[in-house]
Amino acid sequence: MAKNKETNYWPHMIVGFLFIGITLGYWTVKSASSIPVQESNEYMMKYQQADMNINEIMKSKALFDQSYKIELLDAKRAMQEIENAKRAKAEKVVILTQGNNSFVYRVSNKNNNFMHDANVTFLLTRPHTVKEDILVKNIPAVDGKFKIDNIAITKPGRYILQLRAKIGEAVGYSEIPAYLKP
């Protein structure tokens, strides 16, 4: 009588798939934890605060936009080609200089009257990090302008000039791209 010995490979396959799954899970966790997570500073606040209060932010912004405007004065601007994966577009950016920079803003109503009672906050930030942010609060009004002096910029690259102006319940935001050439 011949012995019919069949080998069953199912247990080996199950153990192999389990090993591959554990290995891929470990690799995913290890690679995800090695990439730093940067917080967003949209509307000059943390993402969680902006997310929870977005309806109030949009109402106060609409109220501001109906009656007031924010302008950046005396800034050297240039058209710069911004390369995008899908298409290239031209965008006006503020050209920064190495070292100290100053920015002059004007907050006015629709009749072009200066709003000296505006509470103005300025933030210089980089697009994908908050490490090098420069925040200036309660900028005083001088001669019909809000002037931010001595903002030291040393690293070349892209920046964003953000300004928040609060007049009563109305809050307006200005976000202008800037660039420092290497």
C-alpha positions in Angstrom: 0.0 0.0 0.0 1.4 3.3 -1.0 1.3 6.2 1.3 -0.3 9.3 -0.2 1.3 12.2 1.5 0.0 15.6 0.5 1.7 18.7 1.7 -0.5 21.5 2.7 1.0 25.0 2.2 -1.8 27.0 3.6 -0.4 27.5 7.1 2.9 28.7 5.6 1.1 31.2 3.4 -0.9 32.6 6.3 2.3 33.0 8.4 4.0 34.7 5.4 1.1 37.1 4.8 1.0 37.9 8.5 4.8 38.6 8.5 4.5 40.9 5.4 1.6 42.8 7.0 3.5 43.4 10.3 6.6 44.4 8.3 4.6 46.9 6.2 2.8 48.3 9.3 6.1 48.9 11.0 7.6 50.5 7.9 4.5 52.8 7.6 4.7 54.0 11.2 8.4 54.5 11.1 8.3 56.5 7.9 5.3 58.6 9.0 6.9 59.5 12.4 10.1 60.6 10.8 8.4 63.4 8.8 7.8 66.5 11.0 4.3 67.9 11.1 4.1 71.7 10.8 1.1 73.7 12.1 -0.8 76.0 9.8 -1.2 79.6 10.7 -4.2 80.4 8.5 -6.0 83.6 9.7 -3.0 84.2 12.0 -4.1 81.5 14.5 -3.7 77.8 15.0 -5.5 75.5 12.6 -7.7 74.1 15.4 -8.9 77.5 16.5 -9.6 78.6 12.9 -11.4 75.4 12.2 -13.7 75.7 15.3 -14.5 79.4 14.6 -14.5 79.6 10.8 -18.1 80.8 10.6 -17.4 83.8 12.9 -14.1 84.5 11.1 -15.9 84.6 7.7 -18.7 86.8 9.0 -16.2 89.3 10.5 -14.1 89.2 7.3 -17.1 89.9 5.2 -18.1 92.8 7.5 -14.6 94.2 7.2 -14.5 93.8 3.4 -17.8 95.7 3.0 -16.4 98.8 4.7 -12.6 98.8 4.8 -9.5 97.9 2.8 -5.9 97.0 3.6 -3.1 98.2 1.3 0.7 97.5 1.4 2.5 100.7 0.5 6.1 101.3 -0.8 6.8 97.7 -1.5 8.9 96.6 -4.4 6.9 94.1 -6.4 7.8 92.0 -9.4 6.0 89.4 -11.5 7.5 86.0 -10.8 6.7 82.7 -12.5 5.5 80.2 -10.0 6.0 76.7 -11.2 3.1 74.3 -10.4 2.8 70.7 -11.2 -0.2 71.3 -13.4 0.5 74.7 -14.8 2.7 77.7 -14.5 1.2 81.0 -13.4 2.5 84.5 -12.9 2.0 86.1 -9.5 3.0 89.5 -8.1 5.3 89.0 -5.2 7.1 91.5 -2.8 10.9 91.4 -3.3 12.6 91.3 0.1 16.2 92.4 0.9 18.8 90.6 2.9 18.9 92.0 6.4 16.4 94.5 7.9 13.1 95.1 6.0 10.3 97.5 6.8 6.7 97.3 5.6 4.1 100.1 5.5 0.4 99.4 5.5 -2.6 101.6 5.2 -6.0 100.6 6.6 -8.8 102.8 5.3 -12.5 102.9 4.8 -14.1 102.9 1.3 -14.0 106.7 1.3 -10.2 106.4 1.6 -10.2 107.8 5.2 -7.4 106.4 7.4 -8.6 104.2 10.2 -6.3 105.2 13.1 -8.2 103.1 15.7 -7.5 99.8 14.0 -5.8 97.1 16.1 -3.1 95.8 13.7 -1.0 92.6 13.9 1.7 91.6 11.5 3.1 88.2 10.8 6.0 87.2 8.6 5.9 83.5 7.9 7.2 80.8 5.5 4.7 78.8 3.6 5.2 75.4 5.2 6.8 76.1 8.6 6.1 78.1 11.7 9.6 77.9 13.1 10.9 81.2 11.8 7.7 83.3 12.3 8.0 86.9 13.3 4.9 88.3 15.0 4.5 92.0 15.7 1.4 92.9 17.8 -0.4 96.2 18.4 1.4 98.3 15.7 0.9 102.0 16.4 -0.5 104.3 13.7 1.9 107.1 12.7 1.1 109.7 10.0 -1.7 107.8 8.5 0.2 104.5 8.2 1.0 101.4 10.2 4.8 100.9 9.9 6.6 97.7 10.8 10.4 98.3 11.1 13.5 96.1 11.6 12.2 92.8 10.4 15.4 90.8 9.9 15.3 88.3 7.1 18.4 86.2 6.5 17.3 83.0 4.8 16.5 83.1 1.1 13.2 81.7 -0.2 9.5 82.2 -0.1 7.7 84.1 2.6 4.2 85.4 3.3 3.4 88.8 4.7 0.2 88.5 6.7 -1.7 91.4 8.4 -4.8 91.3 10.5 -6.7 94.5 11.2 -9.5 94.6 13.7 -12.0 97.5 13.9 -14.8 96.8 16.3 -16.4 93.5 15.3 -14.9 93.6 11.8 -11.6 91.7 11.2 -9.7 91.9 7.9 -6.8 89.9 6.6 -4.1 90.6 4.1 -1.9 87.8 2.8 0.8 88.8 0.2 3.5 86.4 -1.1 7.1 87.6 -0.8 10.5 86.3 -2.0 14.1 86.7 -1.0 16.6 85.8 -3.7 19.6 83.8 -2.8 
